C-alpha cells in the first residue's frame, strides 16, 4: 500500500466518523459511557475536527 492509498483510506474513515457525529448531533442521539452522558456539543466539535482531518488527508494525496 502506497502513501496515496493510505491517505485515501484515512480520509474515508475520518469522513465516515465525521458523518456519524453530524448525524448524532442533528438527531440528538444519546451517547453514554457508563453513567456519564456525552453532551451533544461534543459531537459538533468532533464533526469539525474529524471532517478537517478527512479533508486534510484527502488534499495531501
MODELLER restraints for C-alpha pairs under 7 A, 6 or more apart:
rsr = mdl.restraints
at = mdl.atoms
rsr.add(forms.Gaussian(group=physical.xy_distance, feature=features.Distance(at['CA:4:A'], at['CA:61:A']), mean=4.98, stdev=0.5))
rsr.add(forms.Gaussian(group=physical.xy_distance, feature=features.Distance(at['CA:7:A'], at['CA:57:A']), mean=5.36, stdev=0.5))
rsr.add(forms.Gaussian(group=physical.xy_distance, feature=features.Distance(at['CA:7:A'], at['CA:58:A']), mean=6.43, stdev=0.5))
rsr.add(forms.Gaussian(group=physical.xy_distance, feature=features.Distance(at['CA:7:A'], at['CA:61:A']), mean=6.12, stdev=0.5))
rsr.add(forms.Gaussian(group=physical.xy_distance, feature=features.Distance(at['CA:8:A'], at['CA:57:A']), mean=6.85, stdev=0.5))
rsr.add(forms.Gaussian(group=physical.xy_distance, feature=features.Distance(at['CA:8:A'], at['CA:58:A']), mean=5.91, stdev=0.5))
rsr.add(forms.Gaussian(group=physical.xy_distance, feature=features.Distance(at['CA:10:A'], at['CA:57:A']), mean=6.70, stdev=0.5))
rsr.add(forms.Gaussian(group=physical.xy_distance, feature=features.Distance(at['CA:11:A'], at['CA:54:A']), mean=4.17, stdev=0.5))
rsr.add(forms.Gaussian(group=physical.xy_distance, feature=features.Distance(at['CA:11:A'], at['CA:55:A']), mean=6.72, stdev=0.5))
rsr.add(forms.Gaussian(group=physical.xy_distance, feature=features.Distance(at['CA:11:A'], at['CA:57:A']), mean=5.26, stdev=0.5))
rsr.add(forms.Gaussian(group=physical.xy_distance, feature=features.Distance(at['CA:11:A'], at['CA:58:A']), mean=5.50, stdev=0.5))
rsr.add(forms.Gaussian(group=physical.xy_distance, feature=features.Distance(at['CA:12:A'], at['CA:54:A']), mean=6.86, stdev=0.5))
rsr.add(forms.Gaussian(group=physical.xy_distance, feature=features.Distance(at['CA:14:A'], at['CA:50:A']), mean=5.44, stdev=0.5))
rsr.add(forms.Gaussian(group=physical.xy_distance, feature=features.Distance(at['CA:14:A'], at['CA:51:A']), mean=6.59, stdev=0.5))
rsr.add(forms.Gaussian(group=physical.xy_distance, feature=features.Distance(at['CA:14:A'], at['CA:53:A']), mean=6.72, stdev=0.5))
rsr.add(forms.Gaussian(group=physical.xy_distance, feature=features.Distance(at['CA:14:A'], at['CA:54:A']), mean=5.07, stdev=0.5))
rsr.add(forms.Gaussian(group=physical.xy_distance, feature=features.Distance(at['CA:15:A'], at['CA:50:A']), mean=6.73, stdev=0.5))
rsr.add(forms.Gaussian(group=physical.xy_distance, feature=features.Distance(at['CA:15:A'], at['CA:51:A']), mean=5.78, stdev=0.5))
rsr.add(forms.Gaussian(group=physical.xy_distance, feature=features.Distance(at['CA:15:A'], at['CA:54:A']), mean=5.31, stdev=0.5))
rsr.add(forms.Gaussian(group=physical.xy_distance, feature=features.Distance(at['CA:17:A'], at['CA:50:A']), mean=6.63, stdev=0.5))
rsr.add(forms.Gaussian(group=physical.xy_distance, feature=features.Distance(at['CA:18:A'], at['CA:46:A']), mean=6.81, stdev=0.5))
rsr.add(forms.Gaussian(group=physical.xy_distance, feature=features.Distance(at['CA:18:A'], at['CA:47:A']), mean=4.46, stdev=0.5))
rsr.add(forms.Gaussian(group=physical.xy_distance, feature=features.Distance(at['CA:18:A'], at['CA:50:A']), mean=5.06, stdev=0.5))
rsr.add(forms.Gaussian(group=physical.xy_distance, feature=features.Distance(at['CA:18:A'], at['CA:51:A']), mean=5.24, stdev=0.5))
rsr.add(forms.Gaussian(group=physical.xy_distance, feature=features.Distance(at['CA:19:A'], at['CA:47:A']), mean=6.93, stdev=0.5))
rsr.add(forms.Gaussian(group=physical.xy_distance, feature=features.Distance(at['CA:21:A'], at['CA:43:A']), mean=5.09, stdev=0.5))
rsr.add(forms.Gaussian(group=physical.xy_distance, feature=features.Distance(at['CA:21:A'], at['CA:44:A']), mean=6.82, stdev=0.5))
rsr.add(forms.Gaussian(group=physical.xy_distance, feature=features.Distance(at['CA:21:A'], at['CA:46:A']), mean=6.54, stdev=0.5))
rsr.add(forms.Gaussian(group=physical.xy_distance, feature=features.Distance(at['CA:21:A'], at['CA:47:A']), mean=5.30, stdev=0.5))
rsr.add(forms.Gaussian(group=physical.xy_distance, feature=features.Distance(at['CA:22:A'], at['CA:43:A']), mean=6.81, stdev=0.5))
rsr.add(forms.Gaussian(group=physical.xy_distance, feature=features.Distance(at['CA:22:A'], at['CA:44:A']), mean=6.56, stdev=0.5))
rsr.add(forms.Gaussian(group=physical.xy_distance, feature=features.Distance(at['CA:22:A'], at['CA:47:A']), mean=5.72, stdev=0.5))
rsr.add(forms.Gaussian(group=physical.xy_distance, feature=features.Distance(at['CA:24:A'], at['CA:43:A']), mean=6.99, stdev=0.5))
rsr.add(forms.Gaussian(group=physical.xy_distance, feature=features.Distance(at['CA:25:A'], at['CA:40:A']), mean=5.63, stdev=0.5))
rsr.add(forms.Gaussian(group=physical.xy_distance, feature=features.Distance(at['CA:25:A'], at['CA:43:A']), mean=5.80, stdev=0.5))
rsr.add(forms.Gaussian(group=physical.xy_distance, feature=features.Distance(at['CA:25:A'], at['CA:44:A']), mean=6.24, stdev=0.5))
rsr.add(forms.Gaussian(group=physical.xy_distance, feature=features.Distance(at['CA:28:A'], at['CA:40:A']), mean=6.90, stdev=0.5))
rsr.add(forms.Gaussian(group=physical.xy_distance, feature=features.Distance(at['CA:31:A'], at['CA:37:A']), mean=5.98, stdev=0.5))
rsr.add(forms.Gaussian(group=physical.xy_distance, feature=features.Distance(at['CA:31:A'], at['CA:38:A']), mean=5.43, stdev=0.5))
rsr.add(forms.Gaussian(group=physical.xy_distance, feature=features.Distance(at['CA:32:A'], at['CA:38:A']), mean=5.79, stdev=0.5))
